[in-house]
């Protein structure tokens, strides 16, 4: 019996070693970043498939974050465009403690100098100025550089008599810059008024999330306001409103679909239809 038991024990040990070896091989065969989990339906999706679908889950249609350059590549003809104001960097006008270090960290992490990218190119052969807010950089909070780049983009569109599209995505005003941040609300709105007076088209494209001073200024001033599905758009967040008002908010409050039902948004457009929809609108208003 002892010999049988020893033999059985040895077989079990050999089998465990085989399983461990097999698992190690399997882990090595799946490189990091090859798959992603959808935060909405928890489906496991190939990263390449997400990229080919413009970061939209092919299972449930949930819109994940897409960076500014991927959006511009998908929007402009053949992915060709010229970027403007690339050297502008934020300072620390109020001497806010630790602000320079935070800016350096996000520059290193994202390769951006700030959370706004300005580009010019053609959409279905029509020259257009496009601004994209990229919330990888401090949630694309609106500081003096962000406001200045947006204002310059508006003024360039006005000067060149071109339509303007701004993709908004922001956590609001940048607290480290205080009043310098808040004054960007008035500055961008004044530039948009001159663009309007020139009889030119401005399309505001609201993406998740668009909040704070950005919502309270240029984000809601489009001749046409478009939103992506389920995008959160508002001034204060739902939890802040509920705690302040001591009341329960309606389901879907501040989501794109709620805003469309209440007349704040003209249409909701899925990301894969973004280029075709904008091309049609630009053609109609040419």
GULO-91862 format. One record per residue (C-alpha): x, y, z; residue in one letter; residue number from 1. Coordinates in pm, 1 decimal. Example, Ala and Ser with C-alpha at 12.3 -4.5 7.8 and 13.67 -1.06 7.14 Angstrom:
BEGIN
{{1230.0, -450.0, 780.0}, a, 1}
{{1367.0, -106.0, 714.0}, s, 2}
//
This chain:
BEGIN
{{0.0, 0.0, 0.0}, x, 1}
{{285.5, 236.0, 82.4}, x, 2}
{{431.7, 199.0, -266.8}, x, 3}
{{91.0, 263.5, -425.8}, x, 4}
{{37.3, 572.8, -210.7}, x, 5}
{{386.5, 709.4, -290.5}, x, 6}
{{326.4, 653.2, -659.8}, x, 7}
{{-12.0, 829.0, -638.5}, x, 8}
{{143.1, 1119.8, -447.2}, x, 9}
{{417.5, 1155.4, -708.6}, x, 10}
{{158.6, 1157.8, -989.1}, x, 11}
{{-36.9, 1436.8, -814.0}, x, 12}
{{279.5, 1644.2, -767.9}, x, 13}
{{374.4, 1596.7, -1133.0}, x, 14}
{{22.0, 1701.0, -1235.0}, x, 15}
{{36.2, 2017.2, -1021.0}, x, 16}
{{372.5, 2111.5, -1173.0}, x, 17}
{{223.6, 2060.5, -1517.8}, x, 18}
{{-70.7, 2288.5, -1436.4}, x, 19}
{{156.7, 2559.7, -1297.0}, x, 20}
{{380.7, 2540.0, -1601.3}, x, 21}
{{76.3, 2558.6, -1831.0}, x, 22}
{{-58.5, 2863.4, -1650.3}, x, 23}
{{272.6, 3043.4, -1679.9}, x, 24}
{{279.5, 2979.6, -2053.0}, x, 25}
{{-75.7, 3110.8, -2087.5}, x, 26}
{{8.8, 3430.8, -1899.4}, x, 27}
{{308.6, 3491.9, -2125.1}, x, 28}
{{93.5, 3440.4, -2434.3}, x, 29}
{{-139.9, 3731.6, -2340.4}, x, 30}
{{59.1, 4060.1, -2337.9}, x, 31}
{{-55.9, 4351.8, -2122.0}, x, 32}
{{-291.1, 4589.5, -2299.3}, x, 33}
{{-417.6, 4333.8, -2550.7}, x, 34}
{{-766.1, 4333.2, -2397.3}, x, 35}
{{-982.9, 4584.0, -2212.5}, x, 36}
{{-1296.4, 4548.4, -2002.9}, x, 37}
{{-1600.1, 4759.5, -2089.2}, x, 38}
{{-1697.0, 4957.4, -1774.1}, x, 39}
{{-2063.8, 4933.1, -1872.3}, x, 40}
{{-2122.4, 4565.6, -1965.3}, x, 41}
{{-1794.7, 4415.0, -1835.0}, x, 42}
{{-1728.8, 4250.2, -2170.7}, x, 43}
{{-1366.8, 4168.7, -2249.8}, x, 44}
{{-1279.3, 4337.6, -2577.1}, x, 45}
{{-963.5, 4337.4, -2784.0}, x, 46}
{{-793.2, 4676.1, -2762.1}, x, 47}
{{-753.7, 4673.7, -3141.7}, x, 48}
{{-1129.0, 4621.5, -3185.6}, x, 49}
{{-1198.2, 4916.6, -2957.2}, x, 50}
{{-959.3, 5131.8, -3155.9}, x, 51}
{{-1127.0, 5031.5, -3484.1}, x, 52}
{{-1465.6, 5125.7, -3332.4}, x, 53}
{{-1338.8, 5467.0, -3208.9}, x, 54}
{{-1338.7, 5344.9, -2846.9}, x, 55}
{{-1703.1, 5237.4, -2856.3}, x, 56}
{{-1785.8, 4897.0, -2704.9}, x, 57}
{{-1904.4, 4668.6, -2988.9}, x, 58}
{{-2116.5, 4471.4, -2740.3}, x, 59}
{{-2326.0, 4740.5, -2568.4}, x, 60}
{{-2239.1, 5062.7, -2755.4}, x, 61}
{{-2090.1, 5230.6, -2448.1}, x, 62}
{{-1866.3, 5526.8, -2541.0}, x, 63}
{{-1526.9, 5502.9, -2370.4}, x, 64}
{{-1275.3, 5787.0, -2354.8}, x, 65}
{{-1102.9, 5877.2, -2681.2}, x, 66}
{{-802.2, 6107.8, -2684.6}, x, 67}
{{-787.7, 6429.9, -2885.1}, x, 68}
{{-557.9, 6306.1, -3160.2}, x, 69}
{{-754.6, 5986.4, -3222.8}, x, 70}
{{-1067.1, 6198.8, -3262.6}, x, 71}
{{-896.0, 6438.4, -3502.6}, x, 72}
{{-757.8, 6148.9, -3707.1}, x, 73}
{{-1110.0, 6009.9, -3746.7}, x, 74}
{{-1264.1, 6349.0, -3824.9}, x, 75}
{{-1041.5, 6514.1, -4085.2}, x, 76}
{{-1005.6, 6393.5, -4443.1}, x, 77}
{{-736.3, 6121.5, -4454.7}, x, 78}
{{-646.3, 6212.6, -4095.8}, x, 79}
{{-456.8, 6519.8, -4216.9}, x, 80}
{{-465.2, 6846.5, -4024.6}, x, 81}
{{-243.4, 7125.7, -3892.5}, x, 82}
{{-215.8, 7178.4, -3518.5}, x, 83}
{{-186.8, 7532.9, -3380.2}, x, 84}
{{-48.6, 7690.9, -3060.8}, x, 85}
{{144.3, 7379.1, -2962.3}, x, 86}
{{407.6, 7561.7, -2756.3}, x, 87}
{{170.5, 7737.6, -2513.2}, x, 88}
{{223.5, 7622.2, -2153.5}, x, 89}
{{54.9, 7710.1, -1826.1}, x, 90}
{{234.6, 7923.5, -1570.8}, x, 91}
{{156.5, 7967.7, -1202.5}, x, 92}
{{14.3, 8321.9, -1181.9}, x, 93}
{{-102.4, 8286.6, -820.4}, x, 94}
{{200.9, 8096.9, -690.0}, x, 95}
{{-24.4, 7803.3, -599.1}, x, 96}
{{177.6, 7545.7, -397.4}, x, 97}
{{272.8, 7235.9, -595.6}, x, 98}
{{107.3, 7355.1, -917.4}, x, 99}
{{426.4, 7348.4, -1127.8}, x, 100}
{{498.6, 6992.5, -1018.3}, x, 101}
{{145.7, 6883.6, -1110.2}, x, 102}
{{174.2, 7043.7, -1454.7}, x, 103}
{{507.2, 6868.9, -1515.1}, x, 104}
{{357.9, 6536.1, -1410.7}, x, 105}
{{69.7, 6563.9, -1657.7}, x, 106}
{{297.8, 6686.0, -1936.5}, x, 107}
{{513.8, 6379.0, -1889.1}, x, 108}
{{212.9, 6148.1, -1861.1}, x, 109}
{{17.1, 6275.7, -2164.5}, x, 110}
{{269.3, 6448.9, -2390.6}, x, 111}
{{41.2, 6755.1, -2385.3}, x, 112}
{{117.8, 7104.4, -2256.9}, x, 113}
{{-247.7, 7158.4, -2164.8}, x, 114}
{{-587.9, 6996.2, -2209.2}, x, 115}
{{-685.1, 7173.9, -2533.7}, x, 116}
{{-579.4, 7084.8, -2889.3}, x, 117}
{{-652.1, 7324.7, -3178.2}, x, 118}
{{-637.9, 7202.3, -3538.1}, x, 119}
{{-737.6, 7309.3, -3887.3}, x, 120}
{{-810.6, 7091.5, -4185.7}, x, 121}
{{-1083.4, 6967.2, -4418.1}, x, 122}
{{-1392.5, 6766.8, -4332.3}, x, 123}
{{-1543.3, 6628.4, -4651.8}, x, 124}
{{-1331.2, 6886.9, -4841.7}, x, 125}
{{-1463.5, 7179.4, -4630.8}, x, 126}
{{-1206.5, 7383.0, -4438.7}, x, 127}
{{-1286.6, 7385.2, -4065.8}, x, 128}
{{-1128.5, 7488.3, -3735.6}, x, 129}
{{-1165.9, 7223.5, -3465.1}, x, 130}
{{-1093.1, 7242.1, -3092.2}, x, 131}
{{-1078.3, 6923.4, -2883.8}, x, 132}
{{-1057.8, 6918.1, -2504.5}, x, 133}
{{-859.1, 6618.5, -2378.8}, x, 134}
{{-934.6, 6539.5, -2014.7}, x, 135}
{{-619.3, 6329.9, -1970.8}, x, 136}
{{-451.5, 6660.2, -1877.8}, x, 137}
{{-597.5, 6767.1, -1540.4}, x, 138}
{{-950.9, 6679.9, -1658.1}, x, 139}
{{-908.8, 6950.9, -1927.6}, x, 140}
{{-985.3, 7205.3, -1657.9}, x, 141}
{{-1006.7, 7556.0, -1800.2}, x, 142}
{{-702.2, 7756.8, -1703.9}, x, 143}
{{-556.8, 8064.3, -1872.7}, x, 144}
{{-382.2, 7863.5, -2146.9}, x, 145}
{{-691.5, 7655.5, -2227.2}, x, 146}
{{-904.8, 7970.2, -2249.9}, x, 147}
{{-644.5, 8151.4, -2458.6}, x, 148}
{{-609.6, 7863.1, -2707.0}, x, 149}
{{-987.3, 7836.6, -2746.9}, x, 150}
{{-1019.5, 8213.3, -2789.9}, x, 151}
{{-742.7, 8221.7, -3051.1}, x, 152}
{{-908.6, 7931.8, -3235.0}, x, 153}
{{-1240.1, 8121.3, -3243.5}, x, 154}
{{-1070.1, 8440.3, -3363.0}, x, 155}
{{-881.9, 8248.8, -3633.5}, x, 156}
{{-1208.2, 8093.9, -3756.6}, x, 157}
{{-1366.9, 8440.8, -3762.2}, x, 158}
{{-1071.7, 8597.7, -3943.7}, x, 159}
{{-1059.3, 8321.4, -4204.2}, x, 160}
{{-1441.0, 8303.5, -4229.5}, x, 161}
{{-1447.6, 7934.8, -4138.5}, x, 162}
{{-1691.0, 7721.2, -3940.7}, x, 163}
{{-1587.6, 7621.2, -3589.2}, x, 164}
{{-1637.9, 7292.9, -3400.2}, x, 165}
{{-1548.1, 7257.2, -3031.2}, x, 166}
{{-1549.2, 6915.7, -2862.7}, x, 167}
{{-1595.4, 6982.9, -2492.9}, x, 168}
{{-1485.8, 6757.5, -2208.4}, x, 169}
{{-1388.0, 6922.0, -1883.8}, x, 170}
{{-1404.9, 6921.4, -1508.1}, x, 171}
{{-1463.8, 7299.2, -1511.4}, x, 172}
{{-1249.8, 7592.9, -1404.8}, x, 173}
{{-894.8, 7526.9, -1279.6}, x, 174}
{{-887.9, 7621.6, -913.0}, x, 175}
{{-508.7, 7669.0, -907.7}, x, 176}
{{-549.7, 7978.3, -1128.7}, x, 177}
{{-844.3, 8137.7, -948.4}, x, 178}
{{-979.8, 8449.8, -1120.0}, x, 179}
{{-747.5, 8396.2, -1418.8}, x, 180}
{{-942.3, 8077.9, -1485.7}, x, 181}
{{-1286.5, 8230.3, -1434.9}, x, 182}
{{-1218.7, 8520.6, -1672.2}, x, 183}
{{-1177.8, 8270.1, -1958.0}, x, 184}
{{-1555.8, 8220.4, -1951.3}, x, 185}
{{-1620.7, 8579.5, -2053.2}, x, 186}
{{-1326.8, 8592.2, -2294.1}, x, 187}
{{-1436.3, 8286.1, -2493.4}, x, 188}
{{-1799.8, 8401.4, -2501.9}, x, 189}
{{-1701.0, 8745.8, -2631.8}, x, 190}
{{-1499.4, 8584.6, -2910.6}, x, 191}
{{-1796.6, 8362.6, -3000.1}, x, 192}
{{-2023.0, 8670.3, -3021.0}, x, 193}
{{-1790.4, 8820.2, -3282.7}, x, 194}
{{-1792.7, 8486.8, -3469.2}, x, 195}
{{-2174.6, 8490.7, -3459.7}, x, 196}
{{-2191.6, 8852.6, -3579.6}, x, 197}
{{-1978.9, 8751.8, -3879.3}, x, 198}
{{-2253.8, 8505.0, -3976.7}, x, 199}
{{-2036.7, 8196.9, -3922.0}, x, 200}
{{-2131.5, 7850.8, -3795.4}, x, 201}
{{-2034.3, 7722.0, -3451.6}, x, 202}
{{-2109.2, 7361.0, -3355.4}, x, 203}
{{-2065.3, 7261.7, -2992.1}, x, 204}
{{-2004.8, 6888.5, -2950.4}, x, 205}
{{-2057.5, 6781.5, -2588.7}, x, 206}
{{-1870.7, 6470.5, -2470.2}, x, 207}
{{-1845.5, 6300.9, -2132.9}, x, 208}
{{-1803.6, 6479.1, -1896.6}, x, 209}
{{-1869.9, 6848.4, -1966.2}, x, 210}
{{-1913.2, 7035.3, -1638.8}, x, 211}
{{-1852.0, 7356.4, -1447.2}, x, 212}
{{-1746.4, 7682.5, -1610.5}, x, 213}
{{-1709.8, 7520.0, -1953.2}, x, 214}
{{-2080.1, 7427.7, -1950.7}, x, 215}
{{-2164.5, 7774.6, -1821.6}, x, 216}
{{-1985.2, 7941.4, -2112.6}, x, 217}
{{-1890.1, 7830.5, -2464.3}, x, 218}
{{-2012.6, 7468.6, -2439.6}, x, 219}
{{-2381.4, 7563.7, -2453.8}, x, 220}
{{-2355.2, 7850.0, -2703.9}, x, 221}
{{-2343.9, 7648.9, -3026.6}, x, 222}
{{-2567.8, 7730.3, -3319.4}, x, 223}
{{-2609.1, 7351.8, -3302.6}, x, 224}
{{-2544.9, 7160.0, -2981.4}, x, 225}
{{-2462.2, 6790.7, -3028.3}, x, 226}
{{-2392.6, 6536.1, -2754.8}, x, 227}
{{-2255.1, 6184.2, -2743.4}, x, 228}
{{-2478.3, 5915.6, -2587.1}, x, 229}
{{-2491.3, 5913.0, -2206.1}, x, 230}
{{-2256.8, 6213.1, -2179.3}, x, 231}
{{-2278.9, 6392.2, -1844.8}, x, 232}
{{-2337.9, 6763.6, -1905.8}, x, 233}
{{-2404.7, 7011.0, -1626.0}, x, 234}
{{-2267.8, 7279.8, -1398.3}, x, 235}
{{-2254.3, 7114.9, -1056.5}, x, 236}
{{-2261.1, 6736.2, -1036.9}, x, 237}
{{-2575.9, 6539.6, -945.3}, x, 238}
{{-2446.0, 6444.5, -598.1}, x, 239}
{{-2368.7, 6809.7, -516.1}, x, 240}
{{-2716.1, 6917.8, -630.1}, x, 241}
{{-2889.9, 6643.1, -432.7}, x, 242}
{{-2698.4, 6722.8, -114.7}, x, 243}
{{-2762.7, 7097.3, -155.3}, x, 244}
{{-3129.4, 7079.3, -258.6}, x, 245}
{{-3209.5, 6786.9, -25.9}, x, 246}
{{-3413.2, 6620.8, -297.5}, x, 247}
{{-3393.6, 6316.5, -523.6}, x, 248}
{{-3311.9, 6398.7, -886.9}, x, 249}
{{-3489.8, 6230.8, -1181.5}, x, 250}
{{-3330.9, 5923.9, -1339.1}, x, 251}
{{-3074.1, 6017.6, -1600.6}, x, 252}
{{-3056.9, 6377.5, -1478.9}, x, 253}
{{-2784.5, 6575.7, -1665.0}, x, 254}
{{-2727.7, 6294.1, -1913.5}, x, 255}
{{-2740.1, 6374.5, -2285.8}, x, 256}
{{-3075.8, 6202.1, -2335.2}, x, 257}
{{-3232.9, 6403.3, -2050.8}, x, 258}
{{-3096.5, 6727.1, -2196.2}, x, 259}
{{-3228.3, 6643.8, -2542.0}, x, 260}
{{-3575.9, 6577.9, -2399.8}, x, 261}
{{-3567.9, 6918.2, -2227.3}, x, 262}
{{-3439.1, 7117.6, -2524.9}, x, 263}
{{-3081.0, 7182.9, -2415.8}, x, 264}
{{-2929.2, 6957.0, -2682.3}, x, 265}
{{-3033.0, 6948.0, -3047.8}, x, 266}
{{-2926.7, 6592.8, -3124.7}, x, 267}
{{-2740.7, 6291.6, -2988.5}, x, 268}
{{-2490.5, 6139.3, -3229.1}, x, 269}
{{-2303.0, 5812.2, -3187.6}, x, 270}
{{-1928.9, 5847.6, -3230.7}, x, 271}
{{-1910.1, 5630.3, -3543.1}, x, 272}
{{-2154.1, 5872.4, -3710.7}, x, 273}
{{-1962.2, 6181.0, -3593.8}, x, 274}
{{-1779.0, 6257.7, -3917.5}, x, 275}
{{-2076.4, 6195.0, -4148.2}, x, 276}
{{-2308.7, 6406.0, -3930.3}, x, 277}
{{-2067.4, 6698.9, -3908.1}, x, 278}
{{-1994.1, 6681.7, -4281.1}, x, 279}
{{-2367.4, 6700.6, -4354.5}, x, 280}
{{-2415.9, 6998.6, -4121.0}, x, 281}
{{-2117.3, 7182.5, -4265.0}, x, 282}
{{-2244.7, 7118.3, -4617.9}, x, 283}
{{-2593.5, 7245.2, -4527.5}, x, 284}
{{-2450.1, 7568.0, -4381.6}, x, 285}
{{-2175.0, 7625.7, -4636.9}, x, 286}
//
